[in-house]
């Protein structure tokens, strides 16, 4: 049986615990691999490797570091088949989604490999007799903790800016989807990244996370995952005054006004809750529809959703649910919705087509006439499940959209440009997408308001989150 091991200081390393976790293929429910269940000792070894590699990497010219990242991007692009196969077997994604995510993985490396050359400080004028300037220094060793829903894409989003700015890294992929990041680290080294600059420790979050946060040589952590785990990490970080970027969950509102192109909105709103099987932090899972077009729009939406085909093959609209726990959690929400008096307008069950074998597939599910106080409208399901909610007017839409503990993303569908800007300004979310629901550009900063987190990934903005600002004050 193939085993996924740690990658530390340029070498494959068995876990010091000698313990392994089973990895099941979500497309078939059959055991596929064993994954190292590492311990604190493995984290300390990886941090030591990152500390040793730091001076040479930090002191390279930004243009040289950038060139290495662009080479890594090239290698990712030429290994798209291999990386895609590893990732598909772990996540259950169809080929189309996978190709999109690997392309974005390479784009992060290309973008930060280039833009790091434009990272400057400022000169601050306080009058004669002083020359004052600011500069941006890397933190040193950065810890990166990752979820399972888009493994390589999430990894590259944090790894690329952290490396570009001269940090070295200890990364921890989700225990459910570890293989592609280990392979990525190997490829990166072949492409010119020095050994020890990117280390991967594989294992369980409650073991690896605290070990990472408690190692004093780790100077910053970027965490992408659930609110609950983010809070656990935050407690340790508070004790240590350890800077964090937290990219957490969402329950994003997608608002359709009566002046929108309703056909485009129906199609876009379908993608909003089903892309990646709904396992998407920014998924538009609260669909707010103006009451004057409510019935008409729901009819269009149901017609759009009826065209979806669930499965593991390349052309499927969306694939499997990646973990068994998540598969069961989604089904538990069907029961919660039923107890709240809701009947699904479509779906509300697992996809039982015999051609899908024993895999973890869920039908696209829509609940209509949901009110925003119901549990299904308040909690993140992380599956292809949509709550449709009515609103009266613009003010009502904004009030309902903002009545959530989350604030990751939001969608607006309208032809009224004044309304679009007004509502975009009033929504409490880190990213607003208008007249489509996607907007996955590496150049655009992304991150949460409220419980969806703090700090920003993506865009030039991320360079600031992987560096610390220093002022140099010179008396002339
Ligand atoms: P999770 O929090 O269970 O796991 C995320 C990572 O944290 C994993 O590597 C896990 O092993 C680790 N972890 C678990 N407990 C930990 C602890 N106590 N300390 C440190 N690390 C710990 O989340 P998940 O189920 O893998 O991912 C789904 C969640 O991630 C959803 O809530 C989703 O919205 C969120 N997410 C957010 C973004 C974003 O950009 N905001 C992107 C993707 C996913």
Boltz pocket constraint, residues with backbone or C-beta under 6 A from the ligand:
constraints:
  - pocket:
      binder: B
      contacts: [[A, 145], [A, 146], [A, 147], [A, 148], [A, 149], [A, 154], [A, 172], [A, 173], [A, 174], [A, 175], [A, 203], [A, 204], [A, 205], [A, 206], [A, 208], [A, 209], [A, 210], [A, 224], [A, 225], [A, 226], [A, 227], [A, 228], [A, 229], [A, 230], [A, 232], [A, 233], [A, 246], [A, 247], [A, 248], [A, 249], [A, 250], [A, 280], [A, 281], [A, 282], [A, 380], [A, 382], [A, 408], [A, 448], [A, 452], [A, 453]]
      max_distance: 6.0
